[in-house]
């Protein structure tokens, strides 16, 4: 992909609302772009706290949903019906963008940084759900789901990172 085409990709991601929030009736749902940015900031912090390469974690976080500019944001339940099919589609789009190796590293959880991004992705959704709850939205089931998902991934983290994430989960659950 040529650099001149990148604004088109970024614009598409910044206009694309996350479908899970749309389906929940959230009036101003976050976009794929804002989710990727939040995921990247979380990944940077968790990577640093885990003694990993924060720059690499940021890169993987920024591209973890990049294929959605072509494929759209698809609900988790649909993806889970045929995960291999979706991964092939996503990998193809990442390859077109010249990010195939990096996307594969993320999607297969090959490195510590990739696993940090996986937990950061779920944590970003949990934090967003907590914000929506503060705004009066009914998202308790998502808070419960993502709290469990993040807890199941705590072993991906080193150092103080796991304790930081546990504190965030507890704060959200008991707010």
C-alpha positions as CSV (number, residue, x, y, z in Angstrom):
1,X,0.0,0.0,0.0
2,X,1.2,3.5,-0.8
3,X,1.6,6.0,1.9
4,X,-0.9,8.3,0.1
5,X,-3.6,5.7,0.7
6,X,-3.2,5.6,4.5
7,X,-5.5,8.6,5.2
8,X,-8.3,6.6,3.5
9,X,-7.7,3.6,5.8
10,X,-7.4,5.8,9.0
11,X,-10.5,7.8,8.0
12,X,-12.5,4.6,7.5
13,X,-11.4,3.3,11.0
14,X,-12.2,6.6,12.6
15,X,-15.7,6.7,11.2
16,X,-16.5,3.0,11.9
17,X,-18.4,2.6,15.1
18,X,-17.8,-0.6,17.1
19,X,-20.8,-2.8,16.3
20,X,-21.1,-4.2,19.8
21,X,-21.9,-0.7,21.2
22,X,-24.2,0.0,18.3
23,X,-26.1,-3.2,19.0
24,X,-26.4,-2.2,22.6
25,X,-28.0,1.0,21.7
26,X,-25.1,3.2,22.8
27,X,-26.0,6.7,21.5
28,X,-22.4,7.8,20.8
29,X,-20.4,4.6,20.4
30,X,-16.6,4.6,20.2
31,X,-15.1,4.0,16.9
32,X,-12.6,1.3,15.9
33,X,-10.0,4.0,15.7
34,X,-10.6,5.3,19.2
35,X,-10.6,1.7,20.5
36,X,-7.2,1.0,18.8
37,X,-5.7,4.2,20.2
38,X,-6.9,3.3,23.8
39,X,-5.7,-0.2,23.3
40,X,-2.3,1.1,22.3
41,X,-2.0,3.4,25.3
42,X,-2.9,0.6,27.6
43,X,-0.4,-1.8,25.9
44,X,2.4,0.8,26.2
45,X,1.8,1.0,29.9
46,X,1.4,-2.7,30.5
47,X,4.4,-3.5,28.3
48,X,6.6,-1.1,30.3
49,X,5.4,-2.5,33.6
50,X,6.1,-6.0,32.3
51,X,9.6,-5.2,31.1
52,X,8.7,-5.6,27.4
53,X,9.2,-3.4,24.3
54,X,6.5,-0.7,24.6
55,X,7.1,0.5,21.0
56,X,6.4,-3.0,19.6
57,X,3.3,-3.3,21.8
58,X,2.1,0.0,20.5
59,X,2.6,-1.0,16.9
60,X,0.7,-4.3,17.4
61,X,-2.1,-2.5,19.2
62,X,-2.5,0.1,16.5
63,X,-2.9,-2.6,13.8
64,X,-4.8,-5.2,15.8
65,X,-8.2,-4.2,14.2
66,X,-6.8,-2.6,11.0
67,X,-8.5,-5.0,8.7
68,X,-11.9,-3.7,9.8
69,X,-11.5,-0.7,7.4
70,X,-12.4,-3.3,4.7
71,X,-14.2,-6.0,6.6
72,X,-16.2,-3.9,9.0
73,X,-16.5,-4.5,12.7
74,X,-18.1,-7.9,13.2
75,X,-19.7,-9.1,16.4
76,X,-17.7,-11.6,18.4
77,X,-20.3,-14.3,18.0
78,X,-20.1,-14.2,14.2
79,X,-16.3,-14.3,14.3
80,X,-16.3,-17.3,16.7
81,X,-18.5,-19.3,14.2
82,X,-15.5,-19.6,11.9
83,X,-12.4,-18.1,13.5
84,X,-10.0,-19.5,10.9
85,X,-12.0,-17.9,8.1
86,X,-11.9,-14.5,9.8
87,X,-8.2,-14.7,10.6
88,X,-7.5,-15.5,6.9
89,X,-9.5,-12.5,5.8
90,X,-7.8,-10.2,8.4
91,X,-4.4,-11.6,7.5
92,X,-5.0,-10.9,3.8
93,X,-5.9,-7.3,4.5
94,X,-2.9,-6.8,6.8
95,X,-0.7,-8.3,4.1
96,X,-2.1,-5.7,1.6
97,X,-1.1,-3.0,4.0
98,X,2.4,-4.3,4.4
99,X,1.7,-5.4,8.0
100,X,1.3,-9.1,7.5
101,X,4.2,-10.2,9.7
102,X,3.2,-7.9,12.5
103,X,-0.5,-8.9,12.3
104,X,0.4,-12.6,12.4
105,X,2.6,-12.0,15.5
106,X,-0.4,-10.4,17.2
107,X,-3.1,-12.8,16.1
108,X,-1.0,-15.9,17.0
109,X,0.1,-14.4,20.3
110,X,3.7,-15.2,19.4
111,X,5.5,-12.6,21.6
112,X,5.0,-11.2,25.0
113,X,4.1,-7.9,23.4
114,X,1.4,-9.6,21.3
115,X,-0.1,-11.1,24.5
116,X,0.0,-7.8,26.2
117,X,-2.0,-6.4,23.3
118,X,-4.5,-9.2,23.6
119,X,-5.2,-8.3,27.2
120,X,-5.1,-4.6,26.4
121,X,-7.8,-5.1,23.8
122,X,-10.1,-6.7,26.3
123,X,-9.2,-4.2,29.0
124,X,-9.9,-1.3,26.7
125,X,-13.4,-2.7,26.1
126,X,-13.9,-3.2,29.8
127,X,-12.8,0.4,30.6
128,X,-15.1,1.7,27.8
129,X,-18.0,-0.3,29.3
130,X,-17.3,1.2,32.7
131,X,-17.5,4.7,31.2
132,X,-20.8,3.9,29.4
133,X,-22.2,2.6,32.7
134,X,-21.3,6.0,34.3
135,X,-23.3,7.6,31.6
136,X,-26.3,5.5,32.5
137,X,-26.0,2.8,29.8
138,X,-27.0,-0.8,30.6
139,X,-23.7,-2.7,30.1
140,X,-23.4,-4.8,33.3
141,X,-23.3,-8.1,31.4
142,X,-20.4,-6.8,29.3
143,X,-18.6,-5.6,32.4
144,X,-18.9,-9.0,33.9
145,X,-17.9,-10.8,30.6
146,X,-14.8,-8.6,30.0
147,X,-13.7,-8.7,33.7
148,X,-13.6,-12.5,33.4
149,X,-11.9,-12.4,30.1
150,X,-9.2,-10.0,31.4
151,X,-8.7,-12.0,34.6
152,X,-8.2,-15.1,32.5
153,X,-5.3,-13.4,30.7
154,X,-3.4,-12.0,33.8
155,X,-0.7,-14.6,33.4
156,X,0.4,-12.7,30.2
157,X,1.7,-9.9,32.3
158,X,4.9,-9.6,34.3
159,X,6.0,-7.4,37.2
160,X,3.4,-5.0,38.6
161,X,1.3,-5.0,35.5
162,X,-1.0,-7.8,36.7
163,X,-1.7,-6.0,40.0
164,X,-2.5,-2.8,38.2
165,X,-5.0,-4.6,35.9
166,X,-6.6,-6.4,38.9
167,X,-7.1,-3.1,40.6
168,X,-8.8,-1.7,37.5
169,X,-11.1,-4.7,37.3
170,X,-12.0,-4.4,40.9
171,X,-12.6,-0.7,40.6
172,X,-14.9,-1.2,37.7
173,X,-16.8,-4.2,39.2
174,X,-17.4,-2.3,42.5
175,X,-18.2,1.1,41.1
